[in-house]
């Protein structure tokens, strides 16, 4: 029935500096109660999320965790017997999905409860405009650690102005050498095709490689919207 309290614990978690208060009870099967703060430099994140995104910026995580000490490892940390809550402060946290050009910048507060992240007034800056977000990203913590390939987000976004033209413009093609293709009908002739004349199969494969494994359910409300030469006052989408 003894307990041990560490009042000024410091070190690193996933290579990020942290400070914490930790209480250990039940020394036969130690149970942890943790209150701590982690300072995160997004570019140094070495978790599953780095395989999908390029990250920059900073975040502070104020964490409260309780669970058996034996479960504090990469495989069992996210199990059913753990209790995890956290307050997140995002500061110019920028992310870009790899193979895509668009950069998103987040500022504001969010909350973690178990596996989910929620927010009431998260500010996002994008190529088409700025908005304020309210919603939930389900199972995001598991995705962050690399245990799932994606997550689902339900969002409501409010914006003063949305201009879709930057993402509707035809992207510039990088210069590439033409492709030599041999006729398979038996003539032996070779034709030189531009890169754009790819086969249906290769187009489908290219499409599959760029598909996101994320599901976003978004209600978008904007006071003004521009799309090509169309200007709208009040848009709900």
C-alpha positions in Angstrom: 0.0 0.0 0.0 3.0 2.3 -0.3 3.3 5.1 -2.8 6.2 7.1 -4.2 5.9 10.6 -5.6 8.4 12.3 -8.0 7.7 16.0 -7.9 10.2 17.4 -10.4 10.9 14.7 -12.9 12.5 15.8 -16.2 14.0 14.1 -19.2 12.9 13.3 -22.8 9.9 11.5 -24.3 10.3 10.5 -28.0 13.4 12.8 -27.9 11.3 15.8 -26.8 12.0 17.5 -23.4 9.4 17.1 -20.7 8.8 17.9 -17.1 6.4 16.0 -14.9 4.9 15.1 -11.6 4.5 11.3 -11.2 2.9 9.2 -8.4 3.4 5.5 -8.2 1.0 3.4 -6.2 0.6 -0.4 -5.5 4.3 -1.4 -5.6 3.4 -5.1 -6.3 1.9 -4.0 -9.6 2.9 -0.3 -10.0 0.2 2.1 -11.2 1.2 5.5 -12.5 -0.5 8.9 -12.3 1.3 11.5 -14.4 0.9 15.2 -15.0 3.5 16.7 -17.3 4.4 19.1 -20.1 6.1 18.2 -23.4 7.6 20.8 -25.7 7.4 19.6 -29.3 9.3 20.7 -32.4 7.2 19.3 -35.2 10.2 18.9 -37.6 11.7 16.4 -35.1 8.6 14.2 -34.8 9.7 10.6 -35.4 6.4 8.9 -35.3 4.1 7.3 -37.9 2.7 10.7 -39.0 6.0 11.6 -40.6 5.5 9.0 -43.3 2.5 11.0 -44.6 3.4 14.7 -43.8 6.2 17.2 -43.8 5.9 19.1 -40.5 7.1 22.4 -39.1 6.3 24.6 -36.2 5.8 23.9 -32.4 3.3 22.6 -29.9 3.1 22.3 -26.1 1.3 19.3 -24.7 0.0 19.4 -21.1 -0.6 15.7 -20.4 -2.5 13.7 -17.8 -2.0 10.0 -17.9 -2.8 7.1 -15.6 -2.3 3.4 -16.1 -0.2 0.4 -15.1 3.6 1.0 -15.4 3.9 -2.3 -17.4 1.7 -0.8 -20.1 4.0 2.1 -20.8 5.6 0.9 -24.0 5.0 1.4 -27.7 2.8 -1.7 -28.1 0.5 -1.4 -25.1 0.5 2.4 -24.2 -2.7 2.9 -26.3 -4.6 0.0 -24.7 -8.0 0.0 -23.1 -6.7 0.3 -19.5 -4.9 3.6 -20.1 -6.5 7.0 -19.4 -5.0 9.8 -21.4 -6.1 13.4 -21.6 -4.1 16.4 -22.8 -4.4 20.1 -23.6 -2.5 21.1 -26.8 -1.3 24.5 -27.7 -0.4 24.7 -31.5 1.9 27.5 -32.6 2.3 27.9 -36.3 2.1 24.1 -36.8 2.5 23.7 -40.5 1.9 20.4 -42.4 2.0 19.4 -46.0 0.9 16.1 -47.3 3.8 14.5 -49.2 3.4 14.5 -53.0 1.0 17.5 -52.7 1.9 21.2 -52.8 -0.7 22.6 -50.3 0.5 23.8 -46.9 -1.8 24.2 -43.9 -1.0 26.2 -40.8 -2.7 25.6 -37.4 -2.8 27.9 -34.4 -4.8 27.6 -31.3 -5.9 25.0 -28.7 -7.1 21.4 -28.9 -7.9 18.6 -26.5 -7.0 14.9 -26.4 -9.3 12.4 -24.7 -8.3 8.8 -25.2 -7.7 8.3 -28.9 -9.6 11.4 -30.1 -8.6 15.0 -30.6 -11.3 17.8 -30.4 -11.2 21.6 -30.8 -13.7 24.5 -30.6 -11.8 27.4 -32.2 -8.7 26.2 -34.1 -7.4 28.6 -36.6 -6.2 27.3 -40.0 -4.5 29.1 -42.9 -4.6 27.5 -46.3 -4.0 28.4 -50.0 -7.7 29.3 -50.4 -8.2 31.3 -47.2 -8.3 31.3 -43.5 -10.9 29.6 -41.3 -11.8 28.7 -37.8 -12.5 25.0 -37.1 -14.7 23.2 -34.6 -14.8 19.4 -34.6 -13.2 16.1 -33.7 -10.5 13.9 -35.3 -11.4 10.3 -34.3 -8.6 7.8 -33.5 -6.0 10.5 -34.3 -3.7 9.4 -31.5 -3.4 5.9 -32.9 -2.7 7.4 -36.3 0.0 9.7 -34.8 1.8 6.8 -33.4 1.6 4.8 -36.6 -0.9 2.1 -35.5 -3.5 3.1 -38.2 -3.2 4.4 -41.8 -5.6 7.3 -41.4 -8.4 8.8 -39.3 -11.8 10.4 -39.6 -12.5 14.0 -38.9 -15.9 15.7 -38.5 -15.5 19.5 -38.9 -17.4 22.7 -39.1 -15.3 25.5 -40.7 -16.2 29.2 -40.7 -14.4 31.7 -43.0 -14.8 35.3 -44.0 -13.5 34.7 -47.5 -12.7 31.6 -49.6 -10.9 32.0 -53.0 -10.7 28.6 -54.8 -8.8 29.8 -57.8 -5.3 28.9 -56.5 -6.2 25.2 -56.4 -8.2 25.3 -59.6 -5.4 26.6 -61.8 -3.7 24.0 -63.9 -0.3 23.0 -62.2 2.9 23.5 -64.2 4.4 20.3 -65.5 8.0 19.6 -64.8 10.1 18.9 -67.9 10.5 15.2 -68.4 12.0 13.1 -71.2 9.5 11.4 -73.5 8.8 7.6 -73.1 9.7 5.1 -75.8 7.0 2.4 -76.2 7.3 -0.7 -78.3 4.2 -2.0 -80.2 3.1 -5.3 -78.7 1.2 -6.4 -81.8 4.3 -7.9 -83.3 5.4 -5.2 -85.7 8.4 -4.4 -83.6 7.9 -0.7 -84.2 8.7 1.8 -81.5 6.8 5.1 -80.9 7.9 8.0 -78.8 5.2 9.3 -76.5 5.1 12.4 -74.3 4.8 11.7 -70.6 1.1 12.7 -70.6 0.3 9.8 -72.9 0.5 7.1 -70.2 -1.6 4.0 -70.2 -4.9 3.7 -68.3 -3.3 1.3 -65.9 -0.4 3.6 -65.1 -2.8 6.5 -64.6 -4.9 4.4 -62.2 -1.8 3.3 -60.3 -0.6 6.9 -60.1 -4.0 7.9 -58.8 -4.0 5.2 -56.1 -0.6 6.3 -54.9 -1.8 9.9 -54.3 -5.1 8.9 -52.6 -5.4 9.9 -48.9 -6.5 7.4 -46.3 -8.4 10.1 -44.4 -12.1 10.8 -44.3 -13.2 14.4 -43.7 -16.8 15.3 -43.2 -16.8 19.1 -43.4 -19.5 21.8 -43.2 -18.0 24.9 -44.7 -19.6 28.4 -44.1 -18.1 31.4 -45.8 -19.2 35.0 -46.0 -17.6 35.4 -49.5 -16.5 32.9 -52.1 -14.6 33.2 -55.4 -14.4 30.3 -57.9 -13.0 31.2 -61.3 -15.2 34.2 -62.4 -18.0 33.4 -60.0 -18.3 35.6 -56.9 -20.8 34.6 -54.2 -22.0 36.3 -51.0 -22.6 33.7 -48.3 -21.7 30.1 -49.1 -22.7 26.9 -47.3 -21.2 23.7 -48.5 
